[in-house]
Amino acid sequence: MLMAYCPPNTNIDAPGAPLSEQHYQALRDAKNGRKKIDLAIGVATFNGWSIGVFAALSALILPLSFSLSGLFVTIGLGVVAYNEFKGRAMLRLLDAKGARHLGYNQIALGGVIVVYCVWSLLAALFGPDAYAEVIAENPELGQVLGSTGELYRFIAAAVYGGAILLTVPYQALMAWYYFSRARHITNYVEQTPAWVTEFQRSAA
């Protein structure tokens, strides 16, 4: 008895059983073609976990030394970490909106850092002297602690001012990086067979 012959499927846009060499080649090409997207997913994963860890540490410290600025940072970092993972999930589904979501999230992170630095800097420069109580109780140490107080203000200005100067360009660069991934995703989806992208989305 002759067995029915199943000809190889040569339609690259409509896979069936069995897959042809063209289909396997399409899968290999797709894997190579989405390297920039996969890299962005890896960056978002690292950022999400890193920011999440800092948010958790801030939450642990907050009850021991409560401050409005600390509460602001804890909530801000928590929201940013959540949005980073949300954007990563969108990238894994090859949704170009995920790249824009992550870009705006980096701008938000920069905003949280800058606001905290400005808040802390103003408190250090114009807030109550941290050494005033010690000076009142120990007048003989006034001259020494007075100079120390000035040094503290100088260090605070250098640290928080420097953090602002570094944060703004770095977060702008990170935002640009994510925004630019939207074009890569759009091109990838347009140039890759639909059955390949659907398979990748189902495996995300």
MDAnalysis code that builds the backbone (N, CA, C; Angstrom):
import MDAnalysis as mda
import numpy as np

u = mda.Universe.empty(612, n_residues=204, atom_resindex=np.repeat(np.arange(204), 3), trajectory=True)
u.add_TopologyAttr("name", ["N", "CA", "C"] * 204)
u.add_TopologyAttr("resid", np.arange(1, 205))
u.add_TopologyAttr("resname", ["MET", "LEU", "MET", "ALA", "TYR", "CYS", "PRO", "PRO", "ASN", "THR", "ASN", "ILE", "ASP", "ALA", "PRO", "GLY", "ALA", "PRO", "LEU", "SER", "GLU", "GLN", "HIS", "TYR", "GLN", "ALA", "LEU", "ARG", "ASP", "ALA", "LYS", "ASN", "GLY", "ARG", "LYS", "LYS", "ILE", "ASP", "LEU", "ALA", "ILE", "GLY", "VAL", "ALA", "THR", "PHE", "ASN", "GLY", "TRP", "SER", "ILE", "GLY", "VAL", "PHE", "ALA", "ALA", "LEU", "SER", "ALA", "LEU", "ILE", "LEU", "PRO", "LEU", "SER", "PHE", "SER", "LEU", "SER", "GLY", "LEU", "PHE", "VAL", "THR", "ILE", "GLY", "LEU", "GLY", "VAL", "VAL", "ALA", "TYR", "ASN", "GLU", "PHE", "LYS", "GLY", "ARG", "ALA", "MET", "LEU", "ARG", "LEU", "LEU", "ASP", "ALA", "LYS", "GLY", "ALA", "ARG", "HIS", "LEU", "GLY", "TYR", "ASN", "GLN", "ILE", "ALA", "LEU", "GLY", "GLY", "VAL", "ILE", "VAL", "VAL", "TYR", "CYS", "VAL", "TRP", "SER", "LEU", "LEU", "ALA", "ALA", "LEU", "PHE", "GLY", "PRO", "ASP", "ALA", "TYR", "ALA", "GLU", "VAL", "ILE", "ALA", "GLU", "ASN", "PRO", "GLU", "LEU", "GLY", "GLN", "VAL", "LEU", "GLY", "SER", "THR", "GLY", "GLU", "LEU", "TYR", "ARG", "PHE", "ILE", "ALA", "ALA", "ALA", "VAL", "TYR", "GLY", "GLY", "ALA", "ILE", "LEU", "LEU", "THR", "VAL", "PRO", "TYR", "GLN", "ALA", "LEU", "MET", "ALA", "TRP", "TYR", "TYR", "PHE", "SER", "ARG", "ALA", "ARG", "HIS", "ILE", "THR", "ASN", "TYR", "VAL", "GLU", "GLN", "THR", "PRO", "ALA", "TRP", "VAL", "THR", "GLU", "PHE", "GLN", "ARG", "SER", "ALA", "ALA"])
u.atoms.positions = np.array([
    [0.856, -1.193, 0.000],
    [0.000, 0.000, 0.000],
    [0.885, 1.233, 0.000],
    [0.589, 2.194, -0.871],
    [1.372, 3.402, -0.956],
    [0.930, 4.394, 0.112],
    [1.911, 5.022, 0.766],
    [1.602, 6.050, 1.765],
    [1.403, 7.383, 1.058],
    [0.481, 8.162, 1.600],
    [0.209, 9.471, 1.014],
    [1.438, 10.354, 1.163],
    [1.763, 11.086, 0.130],
    [2.927, 11.971, 0.162],
    [2.490, 13.367, 0.565],
    [3.179, 13.910, 1.588],
    [2.876, 15.260, 2.054],
    [3.968, 16.189, 1.552],
    [3.700, 17.008, 0.561],
    [4.741, 17.880, 0.013],
    [5.171, 18.910, 1.035],
    [6.423, 19.341, 1.007],
    [6.897, 20.346, 1.954],
    [6.157, 21.656, 1.776],
    [5.932, 22.322, 2.897],
    [5.234, 23.596, 2.883],
    [6.219, 24.687, 2.483],
    [5.990, 25.301, 1.362],
    [6.928, 26.318, 0.864],
    [6.396, 27.733, 0.995],
    [5.185, 27.892, 1.530],
    [4.634, 29.228, 1.725],
    [5.154, 29.785, 3.043],
    [6.076, 30.727, 2.983],
    [6.742, 31.236, 4.177],
    [5.791, 31.957, 5.103],
    [4.671, 32.489, 4.563],
    [3.736, 33.238, 5.388],
    [2.638, 32.356, 5.979],
    [2.618, 31.074, 5.627],
    [1.573, 30.184, 6.127],
    [2.188, 28.846, 6.511],
    [2.769, 28.757, 7.708],
    [3.433, 27.515, 8.105],
    [2.439, 26.397, 8.327],
    [2.901, 25.200, 8.129],
    [2.075, 24.031, 8.393],
    [2.961, 22.885, 8.801],
    [2.516, 21.677, 8.640],
    [3.318, 20.502, 8.988],
    [3.611, 19.724, 7.725],
    [4.843, 19.401, 7.400],
    [6.012, 19.801, 8.204],
    [6.519, 21.172, 7.816],
    [7.353, 21.779, 8.694],
    [7.971, 23.055, 8.369],
    [9.080, 22.830, 7.348],
    [9.188, 23.745, 6.437],
    [10.237, 23.646, 5.427],
    [11.500, 24.330, 5.922],
    [12.564, 24.176, 5.163],
    [13.823, 24.843, 5.502],
    [13.652, 26.354, 5.481],
    [12.754, 26.836, 4.598],
    [12.505, 28.270, 4.559],
    [11.917, 28.777, 5.869],
    [11.062, 27.956, 6.476],
    [10.465, 28.360, 7.751],
    [11.508, 28.384, 8.862],
    [12.372, 27.389, 8.889],
    [13.434, 27.379, 9.895],
    [14.374, 28.559, 9.694],
    [14.623, 28.895, 8.450],
    [15.476, 30.049, 8.171],
    [14.791, 31.333, 8.624],
    [13.474, 31.408, 8.443],
    [12.729, 32.589, 8.885],
    [12.816, 32.749, 10.399],
    [12.779, 31.622, 11.127],
    [12.903, 31.674, 12.582],
    [14.297, 32.148, 12.987],
    [15.309, 31.669, 12.278],
    [16.674, 32.096, 12.588],
    [16.868, 33.574, 12.282],
    [16.329, 34.011, 11.145],
    [16.443, 35.425, 10.777],
    [15.717, 36.311, 11.792],
    [14.562, 35.826, 12.259],
    [13.788, 36.603, 13.221],
    [14.542, 36.726, 14.542],
    [15.189, 35.655, 14.947],
    [15.968, 35.680, 16.192],
    [17.101, 36.684, 16.100],
    [17.776, 36.706, 14.955],
    [18.864, 37.659, 14.768],
    [18.350, 39.088, 14.632],
    [17.182, 39.213, 14.006],
    [16.646, 40.538, 13.738],
    [16.114, 41.264, 14.950],
    [15.833, 40.536, 16.030],
    [15.259, 41.181, 17.214],
    [16.269, 41.348, 18.346],
    [17.552, 41.301, 18.016],
    [18.584, 41.430, 19.051],
    [18.502, 42.767, 19.778],
    [18.247, 43.847, 19.029],
    [18.149, 45.158, 19.676],
    [16.929, 45.228, 20.589],
    [15.865, 44.545, 20.201],
    [14.669, 44.512, 21.047],
    [14.948, 43.710, 22.308],
    [15.609, 42.561, 22.158],
    [15.943, 41.735, 23.314],
    [16.888, 42.465, 24.263],
    [17.804, 43.258, 23.704],
    [18.703, 44.033, 24.552],
    [17.924, 45.050, 25.374],
    [16.953, 45.700, 24.742],
    [16.121, 46.661, 25.462],
    [15.321, 45.975, 26.564],
    [14.856, 44.769, 26.296],
    [14.141, 44.005, 27.325],
    [15.075, 43.715, 28.500],
    [16.328, 43.360, 28.195],
    [17.300, 43.111, 29.255],
    [17.595, 44.362, 30.068],
    [17.708, 45.513, 29.391],
    [17.945, 46.776, 30.091],
    [16.773, 47.109, 31.005],
    [15.552, 46.919, 30.503],
    [14.370, 47.194, 31.306],
    [14.292, 46.259, 32.515],
    [14.692, 45.001, 32.326],
    [14.701, 44.058, 33.440],
    [15.678, 44.505, 34.521],
    [16.889, 44.880, 34.112],
    [17.892, 45.345, 35.069],
    [17.418, 46.610, 35.784],
    [16.893, 47.556, 35.021],
    [16.415, 48.803, 35.623],
    [15.279, 48.542, 36.595],
    [14.344, 47.685, 36.192],
    [13.198, 47.410, 37.049],
    [13.609, 46.820, 38.385],
    [14.493, 45.816, 38.341],
    [14.939, 45.194, 39.590],
    [15.777, 46.152, 40.421],
    [16.655, 46.915, 39.783],
    [17.510, 47.852, 40.521],
    [16.676, 48.913, 41.230],
    [15.759, 49.514, 40.484],
    [14.911, 50.560, 41.077],
    [14.014, 49.957, 42.149],
    [13.517, 48.736, 41.912],
    [12.673, 48.075, 42.893],
    [13.414, 47.807, 44.195],
    [14.681, 47.413, 44.105],
    [15.484, 47.165, 45.313],
    [15.668, 48.462, 46.103],
    [15.978, 49.554, 45.405],
    [16.139, 50.838, 46.098],
    [14.816, 51.285, 46.737],
    [13.704, 51.028, 46.058],
    [12.405, 51.380, 46.633],
    [12.145, 50.576, 47.894],
    [12.482, 49.280, 47.880],
    [12.286, 48.432, 49.045],
    [13.176, 48.875, 50.205],
    [14.435, 49.201, 49.919],
    [15.344, 49.666, 50.974],
    [14.853, 50.978, 51.572],
    [14.375, 51.855, 50.712],
    [13.841, 53.129, 51.193],
    [12.627, 52.910, 52.084],
    [11.786, 51.933, 51.715],
    [10.600, 51.630, 52.522],
    [10.991, 51.061, 53.888],
    [12.076, 50.289, 53.931],
    [12.540, 49.723, 55.203],
    [13.120, 50.784, 56.118],
    [13.798, 51.771, 55.535],
    [14.419, 52.826, 56.327],
    [13.406, 53.861, 56.787],
    [12.356, 54.056, 56.013],
    [11.389, 55.129, 56.267],
    [10.824, 55.126, 57.685],
    [10.397, 53.966, 58.247],
    [9.858, 54.006, 59.618],
    [10.897, 54.409, 60.665],
    [12.172, 54.162, 60.391],
    [13.221, 54.471, 61.352],
    [13.599, 55.947, 61.327],
    [13.455, 56.568, 60.166],
    [13.792, 57.984, 60.021],
    [12.807, 58.613, 59.043],
    [11.602, 58.876, 59.531],
    [10.537, 59.350, 58.638],
    [10.777, 60.792, 58.217],
    [10.530, 61.034, 56.942],
    [10.571, 62.386, 56.395],
    [9.694, 62.414, 55.157],
    [9.191, 63.581, 54.833],
    [8.346, 63.706, 53.643],
    [9.149, 63.425, 52.375],
    [10.411, 63.839, 52.376],
    [11.240, 63.578, 51.203],
    [11.490, 62.085, 51.041],
    [11.677, 61.389, 52.169],
    [11.856, 59.941, 52.108],
    [10.606, 59.237, 51.622],
    [9.450, 59.705, 52.067],
    [8.180, 59.130, 51.609],
    [7.994, 59.369, 50.119],
    [8.339, 60.567, 49.665],
    [8.228, 60.893, 48.241],
    [9.109, 59.975, 47.398],
    [10.348, 59.763, 47.845],
    [11.270, 58.907, 47.102],
    [10.780, 57.467, 47.087],
    [10.297, 56.975, 48.214],
    [9.819, 55.590, 48.289],
    [8.666, 55.345, 47.319],
    [7.684, 56.232, 47.362],
    [6.531, 56.082, 46.463],
    [6.956, 56.265, 45.010],
    [7.796, 57.268, 44.759],
    [8.229, 57.542, 43.396],
    [8.994, 56.384, 42.787],
    [9.941, 55.831, 43.535],
    [10.717, 54.706, 43.018],
    [9.846, 53.470, 42.834],
    [8.894, 53.271, 43.742],
    [7.987, 52.121, 43.603],
    [7.162, 52.200, 42.330],
    [6.639, 53.389, 42.039],
    [5.836, 53.574, 40.825],
    [6.699, 53.395, 39.575],
    [7.911, 53.943, 39.604],
    [8.803, 53.827, 38.452],
    [9.180, 52.368, 38.209],
    [9.472, 51.624, 39.280],
    [9.826, 50.205, 39.134],
    [8.659, 49.418, 38.532],
    [7.455, 49.695, 38.990],
    [6.265, 49.012, 38.447],
    [6.121, 49.305, 36.955],
    [6.273, 50.568, 36.583],
    [6.124, 50.939, 35.176],
    [7.246, 50.375, 34.309],
    [8.420, 50.172, 34.905],
    [9.524, 49.592, 34.139],
    [9.194, 48.143, 33.763],
    [8.647, 47.396, 34.712],
    [8.262, 46.013, 34.419],
    [7.069, 45.966, 33.457],
    [6.173, 46.926, 33.582],
    [5.035, 46.982, 32.661],
    [5.523, 47.243, 31.241],
    [6.455, 48.180, 31.082],
    [7.003, 48.459, 29.759],
    [7.771, 47.277, 29.204],
    [8.484, 46.564, 30.072],
    [9.211, 45.374, 29.623],
    [8.248, 44.335, 29.076],
    [7.123, 44.136, 29.761],
    [6.127, 43.178, 29.294],
    [5.581, 43.569, 27.928],
    [5.418, 44.857, 27.694],
    [4.932, 45.330, 26.400],
    [5.976, 45.088, 25.306],
    [7.255, 45.270, 25.643],
    [8.309, 44.989, 24.662],
    [8.314, 43.514, 24.283],
    [8.119, 42.647, 25.255],
    [8.126, 41.210, 24.980],
    [6.973, 40.815, 24.065],
    [5.908, 41.617, 24.071],
    [4.784, 41.380, 23.163],
    [4.953, 42.134, 21.844],
    [6.138, 42.711, 21.652],
    [6.462, 43.459, 20.424],
    [5.502, 44.630, 20.215],
    [5.153, 45.279, 21.303],
    [4.284, 46.451, 21.267],
    [5.172, 47.693, 21.310],
    [5.172, 48.461, 20.233],
    [6.019, 49.652, 20.159],
    [5.659, 50.672, 21.228],
    [4.428, 50.652, 21.733],
    [4.044, 51.574, 22.790],
    [4.852, 51.325, 24.062],
    [5.328, 50.091, 24.230],
    [6.135, 49.782, 25.394],
    [7.422, 50.582, 25.430],
    [8.022, 50.806, 24.264],
    [9.256, 51.594, 24.199],
    [8.995, 53.032, 24.621],
    [7.898, 53.600, 24.152],
    [7.561, 54.966, 24.547],
    [7.202, 55.031, 26.026],
    [6.514, 53.995, 26.514],
    [6.168, 53.920, 27.940],
    [7.443, 53.941, 28.788],
    [8.440, 53.175, 28.386],
    [9.698, 53.127, 29.128],
    [10.465, 54.440, 29.017],
    [10.387, 55.092, 27.869],
    [11.048, 56.377, 27.709],
    [10.498, 57.419, 28.663],
    [9.182, 57.531, 28.729],
    [8.561, 58.475, 29.655],
    [8.832, 58.078, 31.101],
    [8.959, 56.788, 31.347],
    [9.249, 56.336, 32.707],
    [10.633, 56.787, 33.157],
    [11.604, 56.807, 32.234],
    [12.936, 57.288, 32.570],
    [12.914, 58.793, 32.859],
    [12.072, 59.528, 32.143],
    [11.921, 60.955, 32.433],
    [11.333, 61.141, 33.824],
    [10.352, 60.288, 34.169],
    [9.747, 60.361, 35.501],
    [10.779, 60.047, 36.579],
    [11.631, 59.045, 36.329],
    [12.676, 58.708, 37.292],
    [13.625, 59.885, 37.487],
    [14.003, 60.514, 36.383],
    [14.846, 61.694, 36.491],
    [14.178, 62.784, 37.308],
    [12.860, 62.949, 37.117],
    [12.123, 63.944, 37.887],
    [12.143, 63.653, 39.378],
    [11.964, 62.380, 39.738],
    [11.989, 61.988, 41.153],
    [13.347, 62.321, 41.765],
    [14.414, 61.973, 41.063],
    [15.764, 62.212, 41.587],
    [16.049, 63.703, 41.718],
    [15.699, 64.479, 40.696],
    [15.979, 65.916, 40.717],
    [15.180, 66.603, 41.821],
    [13.907, 66.264, 41.946],
    [13.084, 66.877, 43.000],
    [13.648, 66.554, 44.379],
    [14.045, 65.298, 44.596],
    [14.617, 64.923, 45.892],
    [15.913, 65.684, 46.159],
    [16.765, 65.799, 45.151],
    [18.034, 66.506, 45.327],
    [17.814, 67.987, 45.631],
    [16.904, 68.622, 44.900],
    [16.606, 70.031, 45.145],
    [16.026, 70.206, 46.543],
    [15.113, 69.310, 46.911],
    [14.497, 69.341, 48.240],
    [15.569, 69.256, 49.323],
    [16.461, 68.293, 49.201],
    [17.508, 68.074, 50.194],
    [18.512, 69.223, 50.207],
    [18.817, 69.754, 49.029],
    [19.765, 70.859, 48.940],
    [19.219, 72.104, 49.625],
    [17.962, 72.420, 49.379],
    [17.363, 73.588, 50.019],
    [17.298, 73.414, 51.531],
    [16.998, 72.186, 51.971],
    [16.947, 71.926, 53.414],
    [18.317, 72.107, 54.054],
    [19.361, 71.687, 53.342],
    [20.720, 71.811, 53.880],
    [21.193, 73.258, 53.897],
    [20.827, 74.030, 52.862],
    [21.309, 75.404, 52.758],
    [20.515, 76.385, 53.600],
    [19.209, 76.198, 53.661],
    [18.357, 77.191, 54.316],
    [17.593, 76.646, 55.520],
    [17.747, 75.363, 55.804],
    [17.063, 74.782, 56.944],
    [17.777, 75.121, 58.242],
    [17.227, 74.654, 59.356],
    [17.849, 74.913, 60.657],
    [19.231, 74.289, 60.744],
    [20.106, 74.961, 61.459],
    [21.478, 74.488, 61.621],
    [21.458, 73.183, 62.429],
    [21.999, 72.132, 61.849],
    [21.996, 70.835, 62.519],
    [22.832, 70.846, 63.786],
    [23.706, 71.836, 63.930],
    [24.603, 71.872, 65.076],
    [24.184, 72.919, 66.113],
    [23.067, 73.604, 65.874],
    [22.662, 74.691, 66.766],
    [22.432, 74.208, 68.189],
    [21.774, 73.075, 68.347],
    [21.490, 72.555, 69.680],
    [22.776, 72.180, 70.412],
    [23.707, 71.571, 69.684],
    [24.982, 71.193, 70.298],
    [25.758, 72.436, 70.723],
    [25.735, 73.478, 69.903],
    [26.446, 74.718, 70.215],
    [25.840, 75.385, 71.439],
    [24.491, 75.359, 71.523],
    [23.820, 75.967, 72.667],
    [24.199, 75.277, 73.971],
    [24.361, 73.981, 73.954],
    [24.703, 73.235, 75.156],
    [26.200, 73.289, 75.466],
    [27.004, 73.510, 74.434],
    [28.463, 73.537, 74.607],
    [29.031, 74.759, 73.888],
    [28.902, 75.941, 74.488],
    [29.356, 77.172, 73.819],
    [30.825, 77.132, 73.427],
    [31.634, 76.417, 74.207],
    [33.061, 76.387, 73.907],
    [33.377, 75.695, 72.582],
    [32.414, 74.874, 72.101],
    [32.609, 74.192, 70.829],
    [32.006, 74.957, 69.647],
    [31.486, 76.133, 69.940],
    [30.788, 76.879, 68.910],
    [31.628, 77.177, 67.683],
    [32.875, 77.589, 67.937],
    [33.718, 77.938, 66.792],
    [33.992, 76.720, 65.909],
    [34.290, 75.573, 66.531],
    [34.602, 74.366, 65.768],
    [33.379, 73.864, 65.031],
    [32.268, 73.750, 65.736],
    [31.049, 73.233, 65.105],
    [30.488, 74.199, 64.075],
    [30.767, 75.488, 64.289],
    [30.306, 76.453, 63.291],
    [31.001, 76.235, 61.951],
    [32.282, 76.026, 61.972],
    [33.009, 75.757, 60.738],
    [32.597, 74.429, 60.135],
    [32.303, 73.453, 61.015],
    [31.839, 72.158, 60.533],
    [30.497, 72.300, 59.832],
    [29.652, 73.163, 60.378],
    [28.357, 73.399, 59.745],
    [28.496, 73.967, 58.345],
    [29.435, 74.888, 58.175],
    [29.678, 75.445, 56.856],
    [30.213, 74.375, 55.899],
    [31.058, 73.509, 56.431],
    [31.583, 72.422, 55.603],
    [30.460, 71.483, 55.170],
    [29.517, 71.232, 56.087],
    [28.380, 70.369, 55.763],
    [27.558, 70.965, 54.625],
    [27.337, 72.262, 54.680],
    [26.566, 72.911, 53.613],
    [27.308, 72.849, 52.281],
    [28.613, 73.019, 52.340],
    [29.409, 72.950, 51.115],
    [29.346, 71.545, 50.512],
    [29.483, 70.525, 51.369],
    [29.440, 69.145, 50.883],
    [28.055, 68.828, 50.320],
    [26.999, 69.277, 51.008],
    [25.634, 69.029, 50.536],
    [25.420, 69.667, 49.168],
    [25.916, 70.893, 48.996],
    [25.768, 71.582, 47.710],
    [26.504, 70.832, 46.613],
    [27.698, 70.328, 46.936],
    [28.482, 69.604, 45.937],
    [27.824, 68.283, 45.573],
    [27.352, 67.547, 46.594],
    [26.770, 66.221, 46.351],
    [25.454, 66.321, 45.592],
    [24.529, 67.123, 46.113],
    [23.210, 67.199, 45.480],
    [23.263, 67.960, 44.160],
    [24.078, 68.997, 44.090],
    [24.225, 69.711, 42.824],
    [24.850, 68.825, 41.764],
    [25.871, 68.055, 42.159],
    [26.501, 67.133, 41.219],
    [25.551, 66.051, 40.763],
    [24.715, 65.558, 41.690],
    [23.745, 64.523, 41.335],
    [22.754, 65.032, 40.295],
    [22.342, 66.281, 40.439],
    [21.412, 66.863, 39.467],
    [22.075, 66.981, 38.097],
    [23.325, 67.457, 38.084],
    [24.037, 67.639, 36.815],
    [24.276, 66.310, 36.107],
    [24.451, 65.225, 36.867],
    [24.649, 63.914, 36.260],
    [23.327, 63.257, 35.859],
    [22.298, 63.484, 36.669],
    [21.012, 62.811, 36.434],
    [20.343, 63.289, 35.150],
    [20.332, 64.589, 34.932],
    [19.584, 65.148, 33.786],
    [20.068, 64.571, 32.452],
    [21.378, 64.641, 32.127],
    [21.804, 64.076, 30.823],
    [21.678, 62.560, 30.776],
    [21.940, 61.877, 31.898],
    [21.869, 60.413, 31.884],
    [20.445, 59.935, 31.641],
    [19.488, 60.509, 32.349],
    [18.098, 60.094, 32.163],
    [17.569, 60.506, 30.799],
    [18.052, 61.627, 30.281],
    [17.660, 62.030, 28.924],
    [18.187, 61.020, 27.911],
    [19.409, 60.537, 28.123],
    [19.985, 59.538, 27.221],
    [19.221, 58.217, 27.307],
    [18.855, 57.804, 28.525],
    [18.089, 56.572, 28.689],
    [16.711, 56.698, 28.049],
    [16.087, 57.854, 28.198],
    [14.780, 58.063, 27.580],
    [14.891, 57.980, 26.063],
    [15.923, 58.629, 25.516],
    [16.131, 58.572, 24.059],
    [16.353, 57.130, 23.619],
    [17.104, 56.372, 24.369],
    [17.371, 54.972, 24.007],
    [16.063, 54.195, 23.891],
    [15.210, 54.326, 24.892],
    [13.943, 53.598, 24.847],
    [13.046, 54.105, 23.715],
    [12.943, 55.412, 23.553],
    [12.109, 55.963, 22.482],
    [12.564, 55.433, 21.119],
    [13.873, 55.322, 20.926],
    [14.391, 54.871, 19.632],
    [14.079, 53.406, 19.367],
    [13.773, 52.631, 20.406],
    [13.451, 51.216, 20.199],
    [12.080, 51.040, 19.534],
    [11.225, 52.047, 19.621],
    [9.899, 51.941, 19.012],
    [10.011, 51.720, 17.511],
    [10.940, 52.433, 16.883],
    [11.129, 52.279, 15.440],
    [11.627, 50.872, 15.108],
    [12.527, 50.340, 15.922],
    [13.032, 48.995, 15.677],
    [11.912, 47.958, 15.784],
    [11.045, 48.137, 16.760],
    [9.940, 47.184, 16.936],
    [8.990, 47.258, 15.749],
    [8.653, 48.474, 15.343],
    [7.730, 48.644, 14.218],
    [8.302, 48.017, 12.948],
    [9.564, 48.288, 12.674],
    [10.205, 47.718, 11.481],
    [10.275, 46.201, 11.572],
    [10.576, 45.699, 12.740],
    [10.697, 44.253, 12.918],
    [9.363, 43.559, 12.649],
    [8.288, 44.113, 13.209],
    [6.968, 43.508, 13.019],
    [6.555, 43.559, 11.553],
    [6.883, 44.662, 10.878],
    [6.505, 44.807, 9.472],
    [7.299, 43.862, 8.566],
    [8.540, 43.583, 8.918],
    [9.412, 42.799, 8.049],
    [9.451, 41.313, 8.401],
    [8.822, 40.920, 9.492],
    [8.854, 39.528, 9.941],
    [7.515, 38.866, 9.643],
    [7.524, 37.624, 9.155],
    [6.259, 36.923, 8.900],
    [5.353, 36.934, 10.132],
    [4.066, 37.114, 9.884],
    [3.123, 37.254, 10.997],
    [3.119, 36.030, 11.900],
    [3.284, 34.834, 11.321],
    [3.237, 33.634, 12.153],
    [4.426, 33.576, 13.112],
    [5.554, 34.186, 12.717],
    [6.721, 34.221, 13.597],
    [6.468, 35.155, 14.778],
    [5.966, 36.356, 14.502],
    [5.712, 37.300, 15.586],
    [4.627, 36.794, 16.527],
    [3.605, 36.103, 15.974],
    [2.579, 35.547, 16.837],
    [3.140, 34.443, 17.732],
    [4.033, 33.653, 17.178],
    [4.683, 32.609, 17.969],
    [5.514, 33.234, 19.094],
    [6.244, 34.299, 18.791],
    [7.073, 34.947, 19.802],
    [6.220, 35.599, 20.884],
    [5.094, 36.176, 20.482],
    [4.202, 36.780, 21.472],
    [3.605, 35.716, 22.400],
    [3.255, 34.586, 21.838],
    [2.664, 33.513, 22.651],
    [3.673, 32.937, 23.626],
    [4.963, 33.031, 23.273],
    [6.010, 32.488, 24.143],
    [6.555, 33.516, 25.122],
    [6.069, 34.767, 25.018],
    [6.591, 35.845, 25.869],
    [6.178, 35.630, 27.323],
])
